[in-house]
């Protein structure tokens, strides 16, 4: 199974690495890190991840995942990238995104008429494409699988694992990763976070479109 992760300048590393840790453990998985060229790509905060193949050289994929991050905004008119997403959407079994990666899918036109999830700060931008935006951690609509911000990508990846390889495989990978989140405070969603924190983050948020 050929699985592709889009790697682009100023992506959020956990958007990519979280799902990668899950899906890379699928039986017979062949993982490809894809960008316009092979070589190091600097993510948000300076972390470098090496693209292992270019768009033109990537094999046909069963699954493509597009992470989010501050670099998303500058890619909204990146013709080569958007064409690649459209091409994958025609042939791949799954087209997936984490966080603001959904905006790149929307810009490519592949989410039209569908329901999707994204980071709470990006909801209005995604709704502007006429997409029904959910507050769920992840949404699966046909072969399009989208998740909310950052850590939700691991939840989505485990659900994809369950669908691709079965319940036991998903449980085994979850146990291997010791993934049983228990944060020190209840502030992981708009419903739990103090209103002053939400307001402060909204005020300082970057543009998504």
N, C-alpha and C positions, 0 to 999 in steps of 0.2 A: 504494500500500500504506500503510494507516494503522497506525502503530506508536505505542503508548502507553507512557510511562514514569511510574510512580507517583512523585510527589514528596510527601514528608511531613516534618513537623518532626523534626529530628535524624536524618535519613537520612545514610548515609555517602556523601559526594559521588562518590568514585571508583566505588562500586557502580553509580551511575547514569551518570556521565560516560564511564567506560570503554566500556561497551556502546553508549552513545549515539554516541560517536565512530565506532564501526564501523557500526552499523545506519543512522545518518543518511546514510551514503554509498551505501546501496543504491539502485539505479535506481528512480525513481518513489516513493521513500519520502516520506511525510508524517508528521512526528514531532510528537507531542503530549505535553506535560508536564502531568500530571493530578493534581488534588487537589480538595478540597471546594469550593474557590473559586479564581478566577484571582488572580494576584498573587504577590509574593515569599514564599518559604518558606525558613526558615533551617535549613540542614543542620548536621550535626555539625561542631564547630569554628568555627561562625559564618558559613560560606559560604552566600550566598543564591542560590537558583535560582528563577526565576519560573515558576509554573504558568501554562500558556497556556490551559487550559480546565478547567472543573469536571466532576465526574462526570456531572451531568445534561446537559451540553452536548457531551460527547465523542462523536465519531462511532463507528460500529461499527469495532472494531479487528481487524486480522489478527494482531497480536502485542501482548501486554501483558507488560511487565517490571516486577517488584517488587524494588527494592533493599533491602538490609539497613541496619542501623544501630541505635544505642541507642534511637531513637524507636520501634522496632518493638514493644517491650514494652507501651507505653501504648496501642497500637492493637489489641491482641489481643481487645478487646471493642468495637471501633469498628464499630457495626452498618452504617453507610452504606458504609464501606470494604469490609467483608467481603461485603456484598450485591453490591457492584460487581465484586469478584473473581469471585464465583459467576456473575454474569450474563455476564461476559467468557468464563468457562470454557465456557459453553454454546455460544458462537458463534465465538470467535476460533480461528484456526488454531494459534496457539502461546500458551501461558501459561508465563512464565519468571520465574526469581528469581535473585538473587545473594545469597550469604551468608545472613543471618537473614531475608531476604525469604521464604525457604521456610517459615518458621514462620507467616507470615501466610497463605500458601497452605494450609498444613496446618490452621490454625484455621478457614479458610473451608470446609474439608472437601473440597477439590478434589484433594488428593494421596492420598486414602484408597486403600490397597492398592497403592501405587506405590513405586518406588525413586527416591531423590533424593539430592542433595548439598547441603551447607551448610558454614559455617565450622566448623572442628574444635572450637571451644569450644561450639558450639550443637548438636552431634550428639546428646547425650543428650536435650535438650529436643525435638528433632525425632523421635527414636525413641519418645518417650513418646506420640506420636500413632499408634503402630503402623506407622510407615513404615520401610522398609528403607533405612538411610542408608549411602551409599557414601563411600569415601575418594577417589574419583576427582575430578579437577579439575572435571568437569561430567558430568551424567547426562541422557540423553534417554530418557524413558519415554512412548511415545505422543506426544501433543502438549505434554507437560509437560517443560520443559527447565530444569534447576536447576544452579547452580554453587557451588563452594566460595567462600572468602572473597575479596572485593575484586578483586584483579587477575585472578582466574579468570573474572570476568565477561567480560573481553575474549576469552578463549579460547572461551567459550560463544558469544559474539556472532559470532565468525569462523566457527564451525561452523554456526550458523544461517544466516549469509550463504552458506556453501557449499551448504546445502540449498535455500535460497530462490532463489539467483541463479547457482549453479554454482561450480566450482572456480576458474576464472579470476577471477571477481569477488572471491572470498575472498582469493586471492593478491594481487590488485591493491590491495585495501584494506589488507591487512597490510603491503604494501610502502609504500603512501602514509603509513602511520602509523609506518614504520620500527620495527615491533614485532618485536624479536628479543631477548627478555629475557636479560640476562647480569648478574645481581646480583653485588656484590663478595664475598658470602659465601653458603654453602649453608645457609640457615636458613629456607627457605620452606615447610617441611613438618615434621610431627612426626618423620618418619624421619631428617631431617637436623639438626634443631635440637638444641643441647645440652640435656640433661635438666634442668639447673638453670634454664634460660630457660623451658622448658615449664612447670615447676613454679611459677615466679614469675608467669607469665601466668595460669595456672589459679587461683592464689591471689587474684589481683586482678581476676578476670573479673567482669563484671556478670551479673546474672540474665538469662536469655533467656526464662523463662516463670515 
